[in-house]
Amino acid sequence: MLLPLIAAAFLLAGSGSAVFTDEAWNVDYHYALLGQPKQSTSFFHQPNPSSRASLVYTLSERGVLGAVNPRDGAVVWRQVLLAGASAHNASFLRAGEGQDVVISGIGSQVAAWSAADGRQAWSVDFPGPLEDVEILELVDGKDTSGAKDAVALSGGDQPVVQRLDGATGSVKWQYQLSGTDVPYQVSASTTEVFVISLHKTILGYLKLKVTSLDPVSGHKMDEHMLSSENELATADTIVTVGANSASPINAWTDSTHSVLKVNIMGTKGISSFDIEKHGGEAVERVKLHAPYHINSLSHFLVHYETATSHWAEVFHVDLKRGQVEKAYSLPKLAGRGAFSTSTSDANVYFTRVTSDQVMTVSSASHGVLGKWSVGGFNVAAANDETAEPIHAVSEVSIRGDTVSAVRSAVLLSTGDWVLLRDGSPVWSRPEMLASTVSAAFATPAEVEALVQQLEAEAHSNPIEAYIHRLTRHVQDLQRLPAIIMSLPQKVVQGFLGTSVDGDITSDSFGFHQIIACATQDGRLIALDAGNPDKVLWNQQIADLQPGQTWQPSVSSPKGGVVEISSKASAGVQYNASSGEQLVSILPIDVTADQAAQEVKYAMHDGGLEATVDSSTTWHFMPTSGERIVSLVPRPLNDPVASIGKVLGDRRVLYKYLDPNLALLVTANDAATAATFYVLNTVSGAILYSNVHTGVDLSSPISSMLSENWFTYSFTAEASGDSPKGHQLVVGELFESLVANDRGPLSSTANYSSMQTGTEPFTLTKIYQIPEPISKMAVTRTRQGITSRQLLAVLADSSAIVGIPYGVVDPRRPIGRDPTKDEQAEGLVRYSPVIDFDPRWYLNHQREVVGVKDTITSPALLESTSLVFAYGLDIFGTRLSPSFSFDVLGKDFNKFQMLATVAALAVATCVVAPLVTRKQVNTRWQFM
Amino acid sequence: MTTTQLTTSAPQWLHDMTSPSTAVIQQKSKTPILDPPGFTALQTKQQKSKTPAPVRKQPTPEEMDTLKLKKAWELALGPAKQLPMNAIGMYMTGNSLQIFSIMMVFMLFKGPIGAMFSIQQTFSRLETETNRGQMLLVKAAFVGCNLLALALGIWKVNGMGLLPTTRSDWLAWETARDPLERAYFVPS
């Protein structure tokens, strides 16, 4: 009898230790992204020359330098080199063979970074934008030990070539390029440094001018022009120039991609090859892949692409004779493919990655050394789109004559960066999300469908509704087997308390909202906020030409629908769950407020202009010298639970609630002043305004408006009596500052701002904060009962903090302790400095880099608000500003509760017969 | 049956003990039980009965009425006497919402309300045809005292903040004003 009790007690003790686990790392998610890698700046490299383990290095399109562990895809280190970079920025990343530094070049800065931990070794700024960076792999005996030097070429007004010391970055020599030629690239062989510049002929064609320099002294040795005739009209058809190999080559094609011309650098001879037409399609792209090592075989591969297929040819360079010969060709395959070059000692291997196979050949012969089929890349794509490799970098391991394994980091057309070990995907990084420019929450379409069904039942007559419901339930029965199958799992999960996050269809808490992200390169990607490990769908929605940008804005006009609108096009709607484009555009429900008259206002000529039925109602023009920095209207969906604030003595202070408020920030650059206006956007009246002088306008000014309060932050310059500091201003608007007074409009049911202009009474407080806030947002809950948290993005410390509203409440008493009534309200004495409490940091110890904006959405639970931050990194979490008062947390031990009940039941069963026997005995036994 | 068998063979003391009733019945004419030696109870009893008890005079109906009225007033003013004690108790429990203070307040309400409902029953014993008019005043006093106790309870409940007497209690019934115009920002 004791045994089960002991067992139960043991179980209880065991589960007792699992109580009070933090919800961090459970409810939040973070993608530390780099941005889409470029072929030319990605490679495998050993951070420590003595070890064989290598990392994947890349300098991405977004200007982020990072090292990724090829085993699990985790970022080892990263550095943001150029914030706000795009694919058009020229960037270079080189690593010398056997070196423990990587050298980057972007913008006008060359920097060396420790390959193992990302610490900067040195950096050099150039006067003009960088055109090329190379590493000198000299075999003159002097520089073999220690760090290898770098050669950098900068453009601009004074093009210059500099040789930088590998250890310190100091300039060893520099060579000033003269003339009007545009510097293009720098290349180094074992004995010479070549500078290639583009010379424009009178006819407007380009010619390549090669200047060779002595690598030791930097003196000019030779200069000659390559006779490219009239083939080069633009620099785009230059396939490759230079590269740091045993025999640097120049290669270009004509604009129709019919002839490939190759020149071995240092010679004047040009070999010409006709590009075979495979089928009738025109060759669209020609790429050249050559090994980057000075002592490897001088073989290279030319990769031809048409719209639907690709093939490649391998060429050998005969250094002695100065000739280029075609060795063999790789067959044409449908779809896109990627080639990568890897070296092992002197041997060169080319790896071909297509959407269904990975194949490695040696550069010497066309025999296949290893071939693996690819089942799939395991990434989300649209239904009609297959993920195809765009480019790849590979690392091969050679055993004997065969390739035993190959690891390839492949960038796919979906934007995912995938590592294939042989043919199977090991990890994938959703690098396309790094260029998210707009995002929105949307309810899943399944949830919305049910809502519509229920609405249909509510609005039809009882018999129809009954039949409708009956048929719906019969249809639901089809899912019964699946539900029964999943039942045991659900029960187990229920016991273990892990069932908070169900799947998207059985989401009772509203955590599974769909986040639609539109990216710079025209893709729309959907994530599930409750299960963020997987991309739901990912599709190309805008066909952008290179160099073309768009400014999409994502919104969810109604449940289950995502709408994209941009300057160029009207709104296009998509099904939020499947990503299918909706054929019939649904009427937008935002203006459901039919009774209200619509006023539309927009930025116009540096000011604001509002129109009603195409007639102008008001203008807002900043005073001369001022420009509009930002305009924040009150969110359309901003529910407020209570129209007043209950004071400690149970009287009411009425909030000034007007859905038509907007916070406008203007800046005066001459006077270094910033002005903040709260506007009534119907009448154009200024309800509140404040000027701050001595504002550092180069640092961000963030602002936010919600409910009846606004907040903004700016950086104040140092002045005579105050040092430079960051300030946060919070203002709250009331109908009246007298308690129980609802202002002049009293309790009228409706009002028109055009006819009766009431002015709010504003309380403001200024706080000093330790860091500038680059962006602000506020938590939103379903009914607005839960207290608010102000979400502030701290760019300097790569963090997001959630500041409780009570901390910045403008009603905090100044210069005295709060009275008993004020204490009851939770007000504390005003102190001008707010330190960010470590518990407010939503990201905990992670670094959330480059956050551009934060969006919030209410969950179905009143206590909870969903938060999603995007920019470079993707970060999301769930917040409960007033704690989770309506749901049991993870720290609630269901198992313990059930075990207690079970133990009590067992105890009752055991004790009941004993008690009965005793009672009977007391009746029958007298002595 | 065993006893009858015993009577034949057992000694007299056993017989007396097992069937005392027969012994009592047999000796009922004199004394029920044999007195123990030296007992003189019978004599003293006879002496007491000799002294005549003072005859109590029956009260007149008028006297009876005043008596009843007096008793009724006592009953009526009873709740008032408890008031100071209740007040101190209420003051001591404080205004916080705790199970103890809530129970005390509940009792405070239950007592007077229950008393007022059973008012006829309380005074029915003391009410006669003749004092009915005066009794009305007594009942009114009783009700008044109970109302005082109720007032104390209400004061207490108010102190606890349970009465909807302030503006904030009716805030949920006040609705926000609807604007007749809505403004929408058109990003350009």
Boltz contact constraints between the chains, C-beta under 6 A:
constraints:
  - contact:
      token1: [A, 593]
      token2: [B, 182]
      max_distance: 6.0
  - contact:
      token1: [A, 596]
      token2: [B, 181]
      max_distance: 6.0
  - contact:
      token1: [A, 596]
      token2: [B, 182]
      max_distance: 6.0
  - contact:
      token1: [A, 597]
      token2: [B, 181]
      max_distance: 6.0
  - contact:
      token1: [A, 599]
      token2: [B, 181]
      max_distance: 6.0
  - contact:
      token1: [A, 599]
      token2: [B, 183]
      max_distance: 6.0
  - contact:
      token1: [A, 600]
      token2: [B, 184]
      max_distance: 6.0
  - contact:
      token1: [A, 600]
      token2: [B, 186]
      max_distance: 6.0
  - contact:
      token1: [A, 601]
      token2: [B, 183]
      max_distance: 6.0
  - contact:
      token1: [A, 602]
      token2: [B, 186]
      max_distance: 6.0
  - contact:
      token1: [A, 602]
      token2: [B, 188]
      max_distance: 6.0
  - contact:
      token1: [A, 603]
      token2: [B, 188]
      max_distance: 6.0
  - contact:
      token1: [A, 633]
      token2: [B, 185]
      max_distance: 6.0
  - contact:
      token1: [A, 643]
      token2: [B, 176]
      max_distance: 6.0
  - contact:
      token1: [A, 644]
      token2: [B, 171]
      max_distance: 6.0
  - contact:
      token1: [A, 646]
      token2: [B, 168]
      max_distance: 6.0
  - contact:
      token1: [A, 650]
      token2: [B, 166]
      max_distance: 6.0
  - contact:
      token1: [A, 650]
      token2: [B, 168]
      max_distance: 6.0
  - contact:
      token1: [A, 651]
      token2: [B, 167]
      max_distance: 6.0
  - contact:
      token1: [A, 652]
      token2: [B, 167]
      max_distance: 6.0
  - contact:
      token1: [A, 652]
      token2: [B, 168]
      max_distance: 6.0
  - contact:
      token1: [A, 652]
      token2: [B, 171]
      max_distance: 6.0
  - contact:
      token1: [A, 657]
      token2: [B, 176]
      max_distance: 6.0
  - contact:
      token1: [A, 660]
      token2: [B, 183]
      max_distance: 6.0
  - contact:
      token1: [A, 681]
      token2: [B, 183]
      max_distance: 6.0
  - contact:
      token1: [A, 682]
      token2: [B, 181]
      max_distance: 6.0
  - contact:
      token1: [A, 682]
      token2: [B, 183]
      max_distance: 6.0
  - contact:
      token1: [A, 740]
      token2: [B, 167]
      max_distance: 6.0
  - contact:
      token1: [A, 750]
      token2: [B, 177]
      max_distance: 6.0
  - contact:
      token1: [A, 750]
      token2: [B, 178]
      max_distance: 6.0
  - contact:
      token1: [A, 750]
      token2: [B, 180]
      max_distance: 6.0
  - contact:
      token1: [A, 751]
      token2: [B, 177]
      max_distance: 6.0
  - contact:
      token1: [A, 752]
      token2: [B, 180]
      max_distance: 6.0
